[in-house]
Amino acid sequence: MFSLNLDKRSDDRAELVDNQFSRQVQTAVDEISRALLGKDHQIRLALCCLFSGGHLLVEDLPGMGKTTLSYALAKALGLEYNRIQFTSDLLPADILGISIYDQANAQFTFHPGPIFNQVVLADEINRTTPKTQSALLEAMEERQVTVEGQTRKLPEPFFVIATQNPANLAGTYPLPESQLDRFLMRLRLGYPDQRAERELLEMDTEWDKVENVKQCLGKEEVIGFRRESANVNASGPLLDYVQRLIAFTRSNDEFHFGLSPRGSLALMRAAKTWALMCGRNHVIPEDVQTILPAVVEHRLRAVSDNDGHTGASIVQRMLNEVDILQ
């Protein structure tokens, strides 16, 4: 009888912890939405990406709030922030850093580049050359950079938010599949709704709404969220459903290639984080379905898709044709 009561207290404590996380998420969403109006779902997905330990790609037209999202998120979470404006003449050393000879000490001193920050905005990443784009690969995958033969660790947490313009705009270099696969999620912000746009029009300047964002969480909470999300439970039937989704992409002739193991791990990691953000310590199919478009759209390419981009219709087919139970 004593053990049953003890188990009940443990369950109550777990529920209390989960509710604490969901309240923290809502507080962060409310704060960031003061800058990015009417985009609560996209803000939640961006937080899910950060709390999952991944990186975020935001693709949309200029002026849609991509930079606003990145700065407001870093400010609300109290994380070190830096912006790198990608241009055609940007070099890898401009991102990673360089050693400069110090005559006073008669030795070379390393000067870290802007990559050595907790939140890094890679703005218009597809406007620079593939050589410079590839400078981010080691940093995004291994949380370190190797410069002049020496490996240097990046700060924790480390989160890259890359923005890119649609491929049909002039002066863009498409990201290769190997780099797209490094991004846990890809989002599109879209136009604001009528109510949000009215609020924008009533402001003096766009920067006013960003300045209103206050810090509501910190580095410790972000790291704690990442650690706790790894402990979220996924049942056997839920994993069977995820495997059927993955198999659908690999067995269907309409795809150039299926979802990679990195992609399948990203899907599961994001689903666990989303469950924790909703106040649960177990994953349900709705968690997987909610984050599925953001996690897999940029990783899949249809044979009939000539411009290299996969539409939402493919993901919708996955959701329609793959049964939750079998």
C-alpha positions in Angstrom: 0.0 0.0 0.0 2.9 2.3 0.8 4.5 1.7 -2.6 1.3 2.6 -4.4 1.1 6.0 -2.6 4.7 6.6 -3.4 4.1 5.9 -7.1 1.2 8.3 -7.0 3.3 11.0 -5.5 5.9 10.4 -8.2 3.3 10.7 -10.9 2.0 13.9 -9.4 5.5 15.3 -9.3 6.1 14.4 -13.0 2.8 16.1 -13.9 3.8 19.2 -11.9 7.2 19.4 -13.7 5.5 19.1 -17.1 3.0 21.9 -16.3 5.9 24.0 -15.2 7.5 23.6 -18.6 4.3 24.3 -20.5 3.9 27.5 -18.4 7.4 28.6 -19.3 6.7 28.0 -23.0 3.5 30.0 -22.9 5.4 32.9 -21.2 8.1 32.9 -23.9 5.5 32.7 -26.7 3.6 35.7 -25.2 6.8 37.7 -24.9 8.1 37.0 -28.4 4.6 37.5 -30.0 4.9 41.1 -28.8 7.4 41.6 -31.6 6.2 39.0 -34.1 2.4 39.6 -34.1 -0.1 36.9 -35.0 2.5 34.1 -35.4 2.1 32.1 -32.2 2.3 28.7 -34.0 5.5 29.6 -35.8 7.0 30.9 -32.5 6.2 27.6 -30.8 7.8 25.7 -33.6 11.0 27.8 -33.4 11.1 27.2 -29.6 10.6 23.5 -30.2 13.5 23.5 -32.6 15.8 25.3 -30.1 14.7 23.1 -27.1 15.3 20.0 -29.3 19.0 21.0 -29.9 18.5 21.6 -33.6 18.8 24.5 -36.0 16.2 26.5 -37.8 15.8 27.5 -41.5 13.3 30.3 -42.1 12.4 30.7 -45.8 10.2 33.6 -46.9 10.1 36.8 -48.9 12.0 39.9 -47.6 10.3 41.9 -44.9 8.2 39.1 -43.4 9.7 39.2 -39.9 12.5 36.6 -40.2 15.1 38.8 -38.5 12.5 40.0 -36.0 11.8 36.4 -34.9 15.5 35.6 -34.3 16.3 38.7 -32.3 13.1 38.6 -30.2 13.7 34.9 -29.4 17.3 35.5 -28.3 16.2 38.5 -26.2 13.3 36.7 -24.5 15.6 33.8 -23.6 18.5 36.0 -22.5 21.0 34.4 -25.0 24.0 36.0 -26.6 23.1 37.0 -30.2 24.9 37.9 -33.4 23.8 38.5 -36.9 25.9 37.5 -40.0 24.8 39.2 -43.2 25.6 36.7 -46.0 26.8 38.3 -49.2 28.5 37.0 -52.3 31.9 38.2 -51.1 31.7 36.8 -47.6 34.6 34.4 -46.7 34.7 31.5 -44.2 37.1 33.5 -42.0 34.5 36.2 -41.7 32.3 33.7 -39.9 34.8 31.5 -38.0 37.5 34.0 -37.1 41.1 34.5 -37.9 44.5 34.7 -36.2 46.3 38.0 -36.4 50.0 38.6 -35.6 50.4 40.6 -32.4 53.7 42.5 -32.7 53.8 43.3 -29.0 53.7 39.7 -27.9 55.4 38.3 -31.1 52.8 35.7 -31.6 49.5 35.1 -33.4 46.3 35.8 -31.5 43.0 34.2 -32.5 40.1 36.6 -32.9 36.8 34.7 -32.8 34.2 35.3 -35.5 30.5 35.9 -35.0 29.8 32.2 -34.9 30.9 32.1 -31.3 27.5 33.2 -29.9 24.6 31.3 -28.5 22.1 32.4 -31.1 23.5 33.2 -34.6 21.4 34.6 -37.3 22.7 33.6 -40.8 20.8 36.2 -42.7 20.1 35.4 -46.4 22.3 32.3 -46.3 21.6 31.5 -49.9 23.1 34.8 -51.2 26.7 33.6 -50.4 28.8 31.0 -52.2 28.7 27.3 -51.4 32.2 27.5 -50.0 31.1 30.0 -47.4 27.9 28.1 -46.8 29.8 25.0 -45.9 31.7 26.9 -43.2 28.7 26.3 -41.0 28.5 22.5 -41.4 30.9 21.5 -38.7 29.5 24.2 -36.3 25.9 23.0 -36.8 26.7 19.3 -36.5 29.4 19.1 -33.9 29.1 22.4 -32.0 32.7 23.2 -32.7 34.9 24.8 -35.4 38.3 23.9 -36.6 40.4 26.9 -37.6 44.1 26.7 -38.6 44.3 23.1 -37.3 42.9 23.9 -33.8 39.4 22.8 -32.7 37.4 25.3 -30.6 34.2 24.6 -28.8 31.1 26.8 -29.4 29.0 28.1 -26.5 26.1 26.2 -25.0 23.3 26.3 -26.1 24.3 27.0 -29.7 21.4 27.7 -32.1 21.6 28.8 -35.8 18.7 30.5 -37.4 19.3 30.8 -41.1 17.0 32.8 -43.3 16.8 32.5 -47.1 14.9 34.1 -49.9 12.9 31.9 -52.3 15.1 30.3 -54.9 13.4 32.2 -57.7 14.8 35.5 -56.5 17.9 36.8 -58.3 21.4 36.3 -56.8 20.7 33.1 -54.8 22.7 29.9 -54.4 20.5 26.9 -53.5 21.5 25.1 -50.4 22.7 21.5 -51.1 20.8 18.6 -49.6 23.6 17.8 -47.2 23.2 21.2 -45.6 19.4 21.3 -45.7 19.5 18.0 -43.7 21.4 19.8 -40.9 18.4 22.0 -40.2 16.0 20.3 -37.8 13.1 22.5 -39.1 12.2 24.8 -41.9 9.4 27.4 -41.4 7.6 29.9 -43.5 6.1 32.9 -41.7 3.6 34.2 -44.3 1.7 37.4 -44.3 0.2 38.7 -41.1 -3.5 38.5 -40.5 -5.7 41.6 -40.6 -5.6 42.2 -36.9 -1.8 41.8 -36.6 -1.2 44.1 -39.6 -3.4 46.8 -38.1 -1.3 46.7 -34.9 1.8 47.1 -37.1 0.4 50.1 -38.9 -0.4 51.8 -35.6 3.2 51.6 -34.4 5.7 54.4 -35.0 8.5 52.1 -36.2 9.0 48.4 -36.6 11.7 48.4 -34.0 9.3 49.6 -31.3 7.8 46.1 -31.0 11.2 44.4 -30.7 12.3 46.8 -27.9 9.2 45.8 -25.9 10.4 42.2 -25.6 11.8 41.4 -22.1 13.8 38.4 -20.9 11.6 35.8 -19.4 13.8 32.7 -19.4 17.5 32.0 -19.2 20.3 29.7 -20.4 19.7 27.3 -17.5 16.0 26.9 -18.5 16.9 26.2 -22.1 19.5 23.6 -21.2 17.0 22.1 -18.7 14.4 21.9 -21.4 16.7 20.0 -23.7 17.7 17.6 -20.9 14.1 16.9 -19.9 12.8 16.4 -23.4 15.1 13.5 -23.8 13.3 11.7 -21.0 9.8 12.0 -22.6 8.4 8.5 -23.2 7.5 7.2 -26.7 5.4 4.0 -26.6 5.9 1.0 -29.0 2.8 1.7 -31.1 3.9 5.4 -31.4 7.3 4.3 -32.7 5.6 1.9 -35.1 3.6 4.8 -36.5 6.7 6.9 -36.9 8.5 4.1 -38.7 5.5 3.7 -41.1 5.8 7.4 -41.9 9.5 7.0 -42.6 9.0 3.9 -44.7 6.4 5.7 -46.8 9.1 8.2 -47.9 11.6 5.4 -48.7 9.3 3.0 -50.6 7.4 5.6 -52.7 8.7 6.0 -56.2 7.5 9.6 -56.3 10.5 10.7 -54.1 14.0 11.1 -55.3 15.2 9.8 -51.9 13.6 8.9 -48.6 14.0 10.4 -45.1 17.5 9.9 -43.8 18.3 8.4 -40.4 19.3 12.0 -39.3 15.8 13.1 -40.4 14.0 10.3 -38.6 15.9 11.1 -35.4 15.0 14.8 -35.8 11.4 13.9 -36.2 11.4 11.9 -32.9 13.4 14.4 -31.0 11.1 17.3 -32.0 7.9 15.2 -31.2 9.2 14.6 -27.7 10.0 18.3 -27.2 6.5 19.3 -28.5 4.9 16.8 -26.1 6.8 18.4 -23.2 5.9 21.9 -24.3 2.2 20.8 -24.2 2.7 19.6 -20.6 3.0 15.8 -21.2 5.7 13.3 -20.5 4.7 11.0 -23.3 4.3 11.5 -27.1 1.0 11.1 -28.9 0.4 10.9 -32.6 -0.9 14.5 -32.7 2.6 15.6 -31.6 4.2 13.9 -34.6 1.6 15.2 -37.0 2.0 18.8 -35.8 5.8 19.0 -36.2 6.0 16.7 -39.3 5.7 19.4 -42.0 8.4 21.6 -40.4 10.8 18.7 -39.9 10.5 16.7 -43.2 9.4 19.1 -46.0 12.8 20.4 -46.7 14.3 16.9 -46.6 12.1 15.4 -49.3 12.0 16.1 -53.0 9.5 14.8 -55.4 10.5 13.3 -58.7 8.0 15.6 -60.5 9.2 18.7 -58.6 11.4 20.6 -61.1 12.4 23.6 -58.9 13.9 21.5 -56.1 11.3 22.3 -53.5 8.7 20.0 -52.0 5.3 21.3 -51.4 3.1 20.7 -48.4 0.9 18.4 -50.5 3.5 15.6 -50.1 3.4 15.8 -46.3 -0.3 15.9 -46.4 -0.3 12.7 -48.4 1.8 11.1 -45.7 -0.6 12.1 -43.1 -3.6 10.9 -45.1 -2.2 7.6 -46.3 -0.3 6.3 -43.3 -2.5 4.8 -40.7 -1.9 5.7 -37.0 -2.8 2.1 -36.0 -2.2 -1.1 -37.9 
